[in-house]
Amino acid sequence: MKKIMKPFMAMAMAAITAVSLSACGGSGASGDGADPATTASTEAGSKADGEEAAGKEGGAGGSSEKRVLRVAMECAYAPYNWSQPDDSNGAVPIMESNEYAYGYDVMMAKKICEELDYDLQIVRLDWDSLIPALQSGQADCVIAGQSITAERLQAVDFSEPYYYASIVTLVKKGSKYENAASVADLAGATCTSQQSTIWYQNCLPQIQDANILAATASAPDMLMSLNAGKCDLVVTDQPTGKGALVVYPDFVLLEFGGGDGDFQVTDEDINIGISMKKGNTELKEAIDSVLTKMTKDDFSAMMDEAISVQPLAN
């Protein structure tokens, strides 16, 4: 995803500002974060003790503080995640902000927290700040459309996949590439994609004689470049592509079937996972215990729901 694999709009041109593959350091939101004693990353292994204490306090009318799972994402990578002004459809407040986050990643974060009895906090960061946030302790995990790549695995641990994202190409209606049936048919195209993604790093170089522009900072910027005619095409993952069609109805989504004529990617490029600090086995096992109960059909149904409620302003 997302983008790498690690991600829509503000009404027309703003129909894609701070909100949005593959399956995906700079600077982001600041803050010291929650006390480690109350975070999921340090307490995931002691749930039974916490529940026992809660039961004792409950009988006396008291309450036990729940663990907090601090989940980082861009809040600008629809349909994986986006920001909105209210809590409609079940959106969650963004820390240190008067906005709310929603999308597939938020839906997944809510499900995990419900299953594990955690409280959820959403931390908004730019794409290149996500992994550093795990390493510094600013966040417990990243749920942001990140592909599970070997390079990322050197820096962080990943959960089991929580989505499987195929690669697609977006062009505008009337483009000479509109009827392309393979990557070979894209030869000579001017193209771009989002920075630090397999789309940009692995896929665009596979286009013969491509004029590869500088990578964009975000998925919304990538889509605006195509809409403004700055490039002939962009490469992204299927959920991002489908979400873009909602905002830009004059876009055409090309899929090449995954065979020899398609972009050649590995499973690690398109398997989307939840990242966390290396060695945090307790949190990994807790999250995996939720994900392994779900099927690809469950993931697809949840993604379709996210796309259906994606606001045009994101």
Contacts in CASP RR format, 6 or more apart in sequence:
PFRMAT RR
TARGET T0000
AUTHOR 0000-0000-0000
METHOD contacts of the structure
MODEL  1
MKKIMKPFMAMAMAAITAVSLSACGGSGASGDGADPATTASTEAGSKADG
EEAAGKEGGAGGSSEKRVLRVAMECAYAPYNWSQPDDSNGAVPIMESNEY
AYGYDVMMAKKICEELDYDLQIVRLDWDSLIPALQSGQADCVIAGQSITA
ERLQAVDFSEPYYYASIVTLVKKGSKYENAASVADLAGATCTSQQSTIWY
QNCLPQIQDANILAATASAPDMLMSLNAGKCDLVVTDQPTGKGALVVYPD
FVLLEFGGGDGDFQVTDEDINIGISMKKGNTELKEAIDSVLTKMTKDDFS
AMMDEAISVQPLAN
1 7 0 8 1.000
1 21 0 8 1.000
1 22 0 8 1.000
1 23 0 8 1.000
1 24 0 8 1.000
1 80 0 8 1.000
1 145 0 8 1.000
1 146 0 8 1.000
1 147 0 8 1.000
1 165 0 8 1.000
1 197 0 8 1.000
1 198 0 8 1.000
1 199 0 8 1.000
1 236 0 8 1.000
1 237 0 8 1.000
1 239 0 8 1.000
1 240 0 8 1.000
1 270 0 8 1.000
1 272 0 8 1.000
2 21 0 8 1.000
2 22 0 8 1.000
2 23 0 8 1.000
2 24 0 8 1.000
2 77 0 8 1.000
2 80 0 8 1.000
2 144 0 8 1.000
2 145 0 8 1.000
2 146 0 8 1.000
2 147 0 8 1.000
2 165 0 8 1.000
2 194 0 8 1.000
2 197 0 8 1.000
2 199 0 8 1.000
2 219 0 8 1.000
2 236 0 8 1.000
2 237 0 8 1.000
2 240 0 8 1.000
2 272 0 8 1.000
3 21 0 8 1.000
3 22 0 8 1.000
3 23 0 8 1.000
3 24 0 8 1.000
3 77 0 8 1.000
3 127 0 8 1.000
3 145 0 8 1.000
3 146 0 8 1.000
3 147 0 8 1.000
3 194 0 8 1.000
3 196 0 8 1.000
3 197 0 8 1.000
3 198 0 8 1.000
3 199 0 8 1.000
3 219 0 8 1.000
3 236 0 8 1.000
3 237 0 8 1.000
3 240 0 8 1.000
4 21 0 8 1.000
4 22 0 8 1.000
4 23 0 8 1.000
4 24 0 8 1.000
4 145 0 8 1.000
4 146 0 8 1.000
4 147 0 8 1.000
4 149 0 8 1.000
4 152 0 8 1.000
4 196 0 8 1.000
4 197 0 8 1.000
4 198 0 8 1.000
4 199 0 8 1.000
4 269 0 8 1.000
4 272 0 8 1.000
5 21 0 8 1.000
5 22 0 8 1.000
5 23 0 8 1.000
5 24 0 8 1.000
5 145 0 8 1.000
5 146 0 8 1.000
5 147 0 8 1.000
5 149 0 8 1.000
5 165 0 8 1.000
5 197 0 8 1.000
5 198 0 8 1.000
5 199 0 8 1.000
5 237 0 8 1.000
5 269 0 8 1.000
5 272 0 8 1.000
6 21 0 8 1.000
6 22 0 8 1.000
6 23 0 8 1.000
6 24 0 8 1.000
6 77 0 8 1.000
6 127 0 8 1.000
6 130 0 8 1.000
6 142 0 8 1.000
6 144 0 8 1.000
6 145 0 8 1.000
6 146 0 8 1.000
6 147 0 8 1.000
6 196 0 8 1.000
6 197 0 8 1.000
7 20 0 8 1.000
7 21 0 8 1.000
7 24 0 8 1.000
7 73 0 8 1.000
7 74 0 8 1.000
7 76 0 8 1.000
7 77 0 8 1.000
7 78 0 8 1.000
7 80 0 8 1.000
7 81 0 8 1.000
7 105 0 8 1.000
7 127 0 8 1.000
7 144 0 8 1.000
7 145 0 8 1.000
7 194 0 8 1.000
7 218 0 8 1.000
7 219 0 8 1.000
7 240 0 8 1.000
8 15 0 8 1.000
8 16 0 8 1.000
8 19 0 8 1.000
8 20 0 8 1.000
8 76 0 8 1.000
8 77 0 8 1.000
8 78 0 8 1.000
8 79 0 8 1.000
8 82 0 8 1.000
8 219 0 8 1.000
8 220 0 8 1.000
8 223 0 8 1.000
8 243 0 8 1.000
8 244 0 8 1.000
8 247 0 8 1.000
8 310 0 8 1.000
8 314 0 8 1.000
9 15 0 8 1.000
9 16 0 8 1.000
9 17 0 8 1.000
9 19 0 8 1.000
9 78 0 8 1.000
9 220 0 8 1.000
9 223 0 8 1.000
9 247 0 8 1.000
9 312 0 8 1.000
9 313 0 8 1.000
9 314 0 8 1.000
10 16 0 8 1.000
10 17 0 8 1.000
10 313 0 8 1.000
10 314 0 8 1.000
11 312 0 8 1.000
11 313 0 8 1.000
13 224 0 8 1.000
14 313 0 8 1.000
15 247 0 8 1.000
15 312 0 8 1.000
15 313 0 8 1.000
16 220 0 8 1.000
16 223 0 8 1.000
16 224 0 8 1.000
16 247 0 8 1.000
16 314 0 8 1.000
17 76 0 8 1.000
17 220 0 8 1.000
17 313 0 8 1.000
17 314 0 8 1.000
18 75 0 8 1.000
18 76 0 8 1.000
18 83 0 8 1.000
18 218 0 8 1.000
18 220 0 8 1.000
19 74 0 8 1.000
19 75 0 8 1.000
19 76 0 8 1.000
19 77 0 8 1.000
19 78 0 8 1.000
19 81 0 8 1.000
19 82 0 8 1.000
19 83 0 8 1.000
19 84 0 8 1.000
19 220 0 8 1.000
19 314 0 8 1.000
20 74 0 8 1.000
20 76 0 8 1.000
20 77 0 8 1.000
20 78 0 8 1.000
20 80 0 8 1.000
20 81 0 8 1.000
20 82 0 8 1.000
20 218 0 8 1.000
20 219 0 8 1.000
20 220 0 8 1.000
20 240 0 8 1.000
20 314 0 8 1.000
21 145 0 8 1.000
21 147 0 8 1.000
21 165 0 8 1.000
21 194 0 8 1.000
21 197 0 8 1.000
21 198 0 8 1.000
21 199 0 8 1.000
21 219 0 8 1.000
21 236 0 8 1.000
21 237 0 8 1.000
21 239 0 8 1.000
21 240 0 8 1.000
21 272 0 8 1.000
22 145 0 8 1.000
22 146 0 8 1.000
22 147 0 8 1.000
22 165 0 8 1.000
22 167 0 8 1.000
22 197 0 8 1.000
22 198 0 8 1.000
22 199 0 8 1.000
22 237 0 8 1.000
22 269 0 8 1.000
22 270 0 8 1.000
22 272 0 8 1.000
23 145 0 8 1.000
23 146 0 8 1.000
23 147 0 8 1.000
23 148 0 8 1.000
23 165 0 8 1.000
23 197 0 8 1.000
23 198 0 8 1.000
23 237 0 8 1.000
23 269 0 8 1.000
23 270 0 8 1.000
23 271 0 8 1.000
23 272 0 8 1.000
24 127 0 8 1.000
24 130 0 8 1.000
24 144 0 8 1.000
24 145 0 8 1.000
24 146 0 8 1.000
24 147 0 8 1.000
24 194 0 8 1.000
24 196 0 8 1.000
24 197 0 8 1.000
25 128 0 8 1.000
25 129 0 8 1.000
25 131 0 8 1.000
25 132 0 8 1.000
26 126 0 8 1.000
26 128 0 8 1.000
26 129 0 8 1.000
26 132 0 8 1.000
27 126 0 8 1.000
27 129 0 8 1.000
28 124 0 8 1.000
28 125 0 8 1.000
28 126 0 8 1.000
28 129 0 8 1.000
28 133 0 8 1.000
29 95 0 8 1.000
29 96 0 8 1.000
29 123 0 8 1.000
29 124 0 8 1.000
29 125 0 8 1.000
29 129 0 8 1.000
31 96 0 8 1.000
31 138 0 8 1.000
33 70 0 8 1.000
33 123 0 8 1.000
33 137 0 8 1.000
33 138 0 8 1.000
34 68 0 8 1.000
34 70 0 8 1.000
34 121 0 8 1.000
36 42 0 8 1.000
37 43 0 8 1.000
38 65 0 8 1.000
38 67 0 8 1.000
38 68 0 8 1.000
39 67 0 8 1.000
39 68 0 8 1.000
39 69 0 8 1.000
39 70 0 8 1.000
39 140 0 8 1.000
40 67 0 8 1.000
40 68 0 8 1.000
40 69 0 8 1.000
40 70 0 8 1.000
40 116 0 8 1.000
40 118 0 8 1.000
40 140 0 8 1.000
40 141 0 8 1.000
40 283 0 8 1.000
40 286 0 8 1.000
41 137 0 8 1.000
41 140 0 8 1.000
41 141 0 8 1.000
41 276 0 8 1.000
41 277 0 8 1.000
41 280 0 8 1.000
41 282 0 8 1.000
41 283 0 8 1.000
43 67 0 8 1.000
44 67 0 8 1.000
44 116 0 8 1.000
44 280 0 8 1.000
44 282 0 8 1.000
44 283 0 8 1.000
44 285 0 8 1.000
44 286 0 8 1.000
45 282 0 8 1.000
45 286 0 8 1.000
47 67 0 8 1.000
47 116 0 8 1.000
47 117 0 8 1.000
47 286 0 8 1.000
50 64 0 8 1.000
51 117 0 8 1.000
53 64 0 8 1.000
54 63 0 8 1.000
54 64 0 8 1.000
55 64 0 8 1.000
57 63 0 8 1.000
57 64 0 8 1.000
58 64 0 8 1.000
66 117 0 8 1.000
66 118 0 8 1.000
66 119 0 8 1.000
67 116 0 8 1.000
67 117 0 8 1.000
67 118 0 8 1.000
67 119 0 8 1.000
68 118 0 8 1.000
68 119 0 8 1.000
68 120 0 8 1.000
68 121 0 8 1.000
69 109 0 8 1.000
69 112 0 8 1.000
69 113 0 8 1.000
69 116 0 8 1.000
69 118 0 8 1.000
69 119 0 8 1.000
69 120 0 8 1.000
69 121 0 8 1.000
69 140 0 8 1.000
69 141 0 8 1.000
70 95 0 8 1.000
70 121 0 8 1.000
70 123 0 8 1.000
70 138 0 8 1.000
70 139 0 8 1.000
70 140 0 8 1.000
70 141 0 8 1.000
71 105 0 8 1.000
71 109 0 8 1.000
71 120 0 8 1.000
71 121 0 8 1.000
71 122 0 8 1.000
71 123 0 8 1.000
71 139 0 8 1.000
71 140 0 8 1.000
71 141 0 8 1.000
71 142 0 8 1.000
71 143 0 8 1.000
72 122 0 8 1.000
72 123 0 8 1.000
72 124 0 8 1.000
72 125 0 8 1.000
72 130 0 8 1.000
72 133 0 8 1.000
72 134 0 8 1.000
72 138 0 8 1.000
72 139 0 8 1.000
72 141 0 8 1.000
72 142 0 8 1.000
72 143 0 8 1.000
72 144 0 8 1.000
73 80 0 8 1.000
73 81 0 8 1.000
73 101 0 8 1.000
73 105 0 8 1.000
73 106 0 8 1.000
73 122 0 8 1.000
73 123 0 8 1.000
73 124 0 8 1.000
73 125 0 8 1.000
73 130 0 8 1.000
73 142 0 8 1.000
73 143 0 8 1.000
73 144 0 8 1.000
74 81 0 8 1.000
74 124 0 8 1.000
74 125 0 8 1.000
74 126 0 8 1.000
74 127 0 8 1.000
74 130 0 8 1.000
74 144 0 8 1.000
74 218 0 8 1.000
75 81 0 8 1.000
75 82 0 8 1.000
75 83 0 8 1.000
75 94 0 8 1.000
75 99 0 8 1.000
75 101 0 8 1.000
75 122 0 8 1.000
75 124 0 8 1.000
76 82 0 8 1.000
76 83 0 8 1.000
76 218 0 8 1.000
76 219 0 8 1.000
76 220 0 8 1.000
76 314 0 8 1.000
77 105 0 8 1.000
77 127 0 8 1.000
77 144 0 8 1.000
77 145 0 8 1.000
77 218 0 8 1.000
77 219 0 8 1.000
77 240 0 8 1.000
78 103 0 8 1.000
78 219 0 8 1.000
78 240 0 8 1.000
78 243 0 8 1.000
78 306 0 8 1.000
78 310 0 8 1.000
78 314 0 8 1.000
79 103 0 8 1.000
79 104 0 8 1.000
79 239 0 8 1.000
79 240 0 8 1.000
79 242 0 8 1.000
79 243 0 8 1.000
79 303 0 8 1.000
79 306 0 8 1.000
79 307 0 8 1.000
79 310 0 8 1.000
80 103 0 8 1.000
80 104 0 8 1.000
80 105 0 8 1.000
80 144 0 8 1.000
80 145 0 8 1.000
80 239 0 8 1.000
80 240 0 8 1.000
80 306 0 8 1.000
81 101 0 8 1.000
81 102 0 8 1.000
81 103 0 8 1.000
81 104 0 8 1.000
81 105 0 8 1.000
81 106 0 8 1.000
81 143 0 8 1.000
81 144 0 8 1.000
82 101 0 8 1.000
82 102 0 8 1.000
82 103 0 8 1.000
82 310 0 8 1.000
82 311 0 8 1.000
82 314 0 8 1.000
83 94 0 8 1.000
83 97 0 8 1.000
83 99 0 8 1.000
83 100 0 8 1.000
83 101 0 8 1.000
83 124 0 8 1.000
83 314 0 8 1.000
84 91 0 8 1.000
84 99 0 8 1.000
84 100 0 8 1.000
84 101 0 8 1.000
84 102 0 8 1.000
84 311 0 8 1.000
84 313 0 8 1.000
84 314 0 8 1.000
85 99 0 8 1.000
85 100 0 8 1.000
86 100 0 8 1.000
87 93 0 8 1.000
87 100 0 8 1.000
88 102 0 8 1.000
89 102 0 8 1.000
89 309 0 8 1.000
90 102 0 8 1.000
90 110 0 8 1.000
91 100 0 8 1.000
91 101 0 8 1.000
91 102 0 8 1.000
91 106 0 8 1.000
92 100 0 8 1.000
92 101 0 8 1.000
92 102 0 8 1.000
92 106 0 8 1.000
92 109 0 8 1.000
92 110 0 8 1.000
92 120 0 8 1.000
92 122 0 8 1.000
93 99 0 8 1.000
93 100 0 8 1.000
93 101 0 8 1.000
93 122 0 8 1.000
94 100 0 8 1.000
94 101 0 8 1.000
94 122 0 8 1.000
94 123 0 8 1.000
94 124 0 8 1.000
95 121 0 8 1.000
95 122 0 8 1.000
95 123 0 8 1.000
95 124 0 8 1.000
97 124 0 8 1.000
101 122 0 8 1.000
101 124 0 8 1.000
102 306 0 8 1.000
102 309 0 8 1.000
103 306 0 8 1.000
103 309 0 8 1.000
103 310 0 8 1.000
104 163 0 8 1.000
104 239 0 8 1.000
104 302 0 8 1.000
104 303 0 8 1.000
104 306 0 8 1.000
105 143 0 8 1.000
105 144 0 8 1.000
105 145 0 8 1.000
106 122 0 8 1.000
106 143 0 8 1.000
107 302 0 8 1.000
107 305 0 8 1.000
107 306 0 8 1.000
108 143 0 8 1.000
108 162 0 8 1.000
108 274 0 8 1.000
108 302 0 8 1.000
109 120 0 8 1.000
109 122 0 8 1.000
109 143 0 8 1.000
110 120 0 8 1.000
111 290 0 8 1.000
112 118 0 8 1.000
112 287 0 8 1.000
112 290 0 8 1.000
112 291 0 8 1.000
113 119 0 8 1.000
113 120 0 8 1.000
115 289 0 8 1.000
115 290 0 8 1.000
116 286 0 8 1.000
116 287 0 8 1.000
116 289 0 8 1.000
116 290 0 8 1.000
123 133 0 8 1.000
123 138 0 8 1.000
123 139 0 8 1.000
125 133 0 8 1.000
125 138 0 8 1.000
125 139 0 8 1.000
126 217 0 8 1.000
126 218 0 8 1.000
127 144 0 8 1.000
127 194 0 8 1.000
127 195 0 8 1.000
127 196 0 8 1.000
127 217 0 8 1.000
127 218 0 8 1.000
128 195 0 8 1.000
128 196 0 8 1.000
130 139 0 8 1.000
130 142 0 8 1.000
130 144 0 8 1.000
130 146 0 8 1.000
130 275 0 8 1.000
131 142 0 8 1.000
131 152 0 8 1.000
131 155 0 8 1.000
131 156 0 8 1.000
131 275 0 8 1.000
132 138 0 8 1.000
133 139 0 8 1.000
133 142 0 8 1.000
134 140 0 8 1.000
134 141 0 8 1.000
134 142 0 8 1.000
134 156 0 8 1.000
134 275 0 8 1.000
134 276 0 8 1.000
134 277 0 8 1.000
135 155 0 8 1.000
135 156 0 8 1.000
135 277 0 8 1.000
137 277 0 8 1.000
140 276 0 8 1.000
140 277 0 8 1.000
140 280 0 8 1.000
140 283 0 8 1.000
141 159 0 8 1.000
141 274 0 8 1.000
141 275 0 8 1.000
141 276 0 8 1.000
141 283 0 8 1.000
141 287 0 8 1.000
142 156 0 8 1.000
142 274 0 8 1.000
142 275 0 8 1.000
142 276 0 8 1.000
143 162 0 8 1.000
143 273 0 8 1.000
143 274 0 8 1.000
145 163 0 8 1.000
145 165 0 8 1.000
145 272 0 8 1.000
145 273 0 8 1.000
146 152 0 8 1.000
146 158 0 8 1.000
146 272 0 8 1.000
146 273 0 8 1.000
146 274 0 8 1.000
146 275 0 8 1.000
147 165 0 8 1.000
147 197 0 8 1.000
147 198 0 8 1.000
147 268 0 8 1.000
147 269 0 8 1.000
147 270 0 8 1.000
147 271 0 8 1.000
147 272 0 8 1.000
147 273 0 8 1.000
148 158 0 8 1.000
148 161 0 8 1.000
148 268 0 8 1.000
148 271 0 8 1.000
148 272 0 8 1.000
148 273 0 8 1.000
149 198 0 8 1.000
149 268 0 8 1.000
149 269 0 8 1.000
150 268 0 8 1.000
152 158 0 8 1.000
152 275 0 8 1.000
155 278 0 8 1.000
156 275 0 8 1.000
156 276 0 8 1.000
156 277 0 8 1.000
156 278 0 8 1.000
157 275 0 8 1.000
157 276 0 8 1.000
157 277 0 8 1.000
157 278 0 8 1.000
157 279 0 8 1.000
157 280 0 8 1.000
157 281 0 8 1.000
157 284 0 8 1.000
158 273 0 8 1.000
158 274 0 8 1.000
158 275 0 8 1.000
158 276 0 8 1.000
159 273 0 8 1.000
159 274 0 8 1.000
159 275 0 8 1.000
159 276 0 8 1.000
159 284 0 8 1.000
159 287 0 8 1.000
159 288 0 8 1.000
159 291 0 8 1.000
160 273 0 8 1.000
160 288 0 8 1.000
160 291 0 8 1.000
160 292 0 8 1.000
161 271 0 8 1.000
161 272 0 8 1.000
161 273 0 8 1.000
161 291 0 8 1.000
162 272 0 8 1.000
162 273 0 8 1.000
162 274 0 8 1.000
162 291 0 8 1.000
162 294 0 8 1.000
162 299 0 8 1.000
163 239 0 8 1.000
163 272 0 8 1.000
163 273 0 8 1.000
163 299 0 8 1.000
163 303 0 8 1.000
164 270 0 8 1.000
164 271 0 8 1.000
164 272 0 8 1.000
164 296 0 8 1.000
164 299 0 8 1.000
165 237 0 8 1.000
165 238 0 8 1.000
165 239 0 8 1.000
165 270 0 8 1.000
165 272 0 8 1.000
166 237 0 8 1.000
166 238 0 8 1.000
166 255 0 8 1.000
166 258 0 8 1.000
166 270 0 8 1.000
167 199 0 8 1.000
167 203 0 8 1.000
167 235 0 8 1.000
167 236 0 8 1.000
167 237 0 8 1.000
167 238 0 8 1.000
167 262 0 8 1.000
167 263 0 8 1.000
167 265 0 8 1.000
167 269 0 8 1.000
167 270 0 8 1.000
168 235 0 8 1.000
168 236 0 8 1.000
168 237 0 8 1.000
168 238 0 8 1.000
168 241 0 8 1.000
168 253 0 8 1.000
168 254 0 8 1.000
168 255 0 8 1.000
169 177 0 8 1.000
169 180 0 8 1.000
169 186 0 8 1.000
169 233 0 8 1.000
169 234 0 8 1.000
169 235 0 8 1.000
169 253 0 8 1.000
169 254 0 8 1.000
169 255 0 8 1.000
169 256 0 8 1.000
170 223 0 8 1.000
170 226 0 8 1.000
170 233 0 8 1.000
170 234 0 8 1.000
170 235 0 8 1.000
170 236 0 8 1.000
170 241 0 8 1.000
170 244 0 8 1.000
170 251 0 8 1.000
170 252 0 8 1.000
170 253 0 8 1.000
170 254 0 8 1.000
171 177 0 8 1.000
171 178 0 8 1.000
171 180 0 8 1.000
171 226 0 8 1.000
171 232 0 8 1.000
171 233 0 8 1.000
171 251 0 8 1.000
171 252 0 8 1.000
171 254 0 8 1.000
172 178 0 8 1.000
172 226 0 8 1.000
172 227 0 8 1.000
172 229 0 8 1.000
172 250 0 8 1.000
172 251 0 8 1.000
172 252 0 8 1.000
173 250 0 8 1.000
173 251 0 8 1.000
173 252 0 8 1.000
175 232 0 8 1.000
175 233 0 8 1.000
175 252 0 8 1.000
176 232 0 8 1.000
177 185 0 8 1.000
177 186 0 8 1.000
177 189 0 8 1.000
177 232 0 8 1.000
177 233 0 8 1.000
177 254 0 8 1.000
178 252 0 8 1.000
179 185 0 8 1.000
180 186 0 8 1.000
180 254 0 8 1.000
181 256 0 8 1.000
182 256 0 8 1.000
182 261 0 8 1.000
182 262 0 8 1.000
183 206 0 8 1.000
183 207 0 8 1.000
183 256 0 8 1.000
183 261 0 8 1.000
183 262 0 8 1.000
183 263 0 8 1.000
184 208 0 8 1.000
184 261 0 8 1.000
186 207 0 8 1.000
186 208 0 8 1.000
186 210 0 8 1.000
186 233 0 8 1.000
187 207 0 8 1.000
187 208 0 8 1.000
187 209 0 8 1.000
187 210 0 8 1.000
188 207 0 8 1.000
188 208 0 8 1.000
188 209 0 8 1.000
188 210 0 8 1.000
188 211 0 8 1.000
189 207 0 8 1.000
189 210 0 8 1.000
189 211 0 8 1.000
189 231 0 8 1.000
189 232 0 8 1.000
189 233 0 8 1.000
190 210 0 8 1.000
190 211 0 8 1.000
190 213 0 8 1.000
190 230 0 8 1.000
190 231 0 8 1.000
190 232 0 8 1.000
190 233 0 8 1.000
191 204 0 8 1.000
191 207 0 8 1.000
191 210 0 8 1.000
191 211 0 8 1.000
191 212 0 8 1.000
191 213 0 8 1.000
191 231 0 8 1.000
191 232 0 8 1.000
191 233 0 8 1.000
191 234 0 8 1.000
191 235 0 8 1.000
192 200 0 8 1.000
192 204 0 8 1.000
192 212 0 8 1.000
192 213 0 8 1.000
192 214 0 8 1.000
192 215 0 8 1.000
192 216 0 8 1.000
192 222 0 8 1.000
192 225 0 8 1.000
192 230 0 8 1.000
192 231 0 8 1.000
192 234 0 8 1.000
193 199 0 8 1.000
193 200 0 8 1.000
193 203 0 8 1.000
193 204 0 8 1.000
193 215 0 8 1.000
193 216 0 8 1.000
193 222 0 8 1.000
193 234 0 8 1.000
193 235 0 8 1.000
193 236 0 8 1.000
194 200 0 8 1.000
194 215 0 8 1.000
194 216 0 8 1.000
194 217 0 8 1.000
194 218 0 8 1.000
194 219 0 8 1.000
194 221 0 8 1.000
194 222 0 8 1.000
194 236 0 8 1.000
195 215 0 8 1.000
195 216 0 8 1.000
195 217 0 8 1.000
196 215 0 8 1.000
197 215 0 8 1.000
198 265 0 8 1.000
198 269 0 8 1.000
199 234 0 8 1.000
199 235 0 8 1.000
199 236 0 8 1.000
199 237 0 8 1.000
200 215 0 8 1.000
200 235 0 8 1.000
202 263 0 8 1.000
202 265 0 8 1.000
202 269 0 8 1.000
203 235 0 8 1.000
203 263 0 8 1.000
203 265 0 8 1.000
204 210 0 8 1.000
204 212 0 8 1.000
204 235 0 8 1.000
205 212 0 8 1.000
206 263 0 8 1.000
206 264 0 8 1.000
213 225 0 8 1.000
213 230 0 8 1.000
213 231 0 8 1.000
216 222 0 8 1.000
216 225 0 8 1.000
219 236 0 8 1.000
219 240 0 8 1.000
222 234 0 8 1.000
222 236 0 8 1.000
223 234 0 8 1.000
223 244 0 8 1.000
223 247 0 8 1.000
223 248 0 8 1.000
223 251 0 8 1.000
225 231 0 8 1.000
225 234 0 8 1.000
226 233 0 8 1.000
226 234 0 8 1.000
226 248 0 8 1.000
226 251 0 8 1.000
227 248 0 8 1.000
227 251 0 8 1.000
235 263 0 8 1.000
236 244 0 8 1.000
237 270 0 8 1.000
238 255 0 8 1.000
239 303 0 8 1.000
239 306 0 8 1.000
239 307 0 8 1.000
241 251 0 8 1.000
241 253 0 8 1.000
242 253 0 8 1.000
242 307 0 8 1.000
243 307 0 8 1.000
243 310 0 8 1.000
244 251 0 8 1.000
244 253 0 8 1.000
245 251 0 8 1.000
245 253 0 8 1.000
246 307 0 8 1.000
246 310 0 8 1.000
246 312 0 8 1.000
247 310 0 8 1.000
247 312 0 8 1.000
256 262 0 8 1.000
256 263 0 8 1.000
274 287 0 8 1.000
274 291 0 8 1.000
276 283 0 8 1.000
276 284 0 8 1.000
276 287 0 8 1.000
END
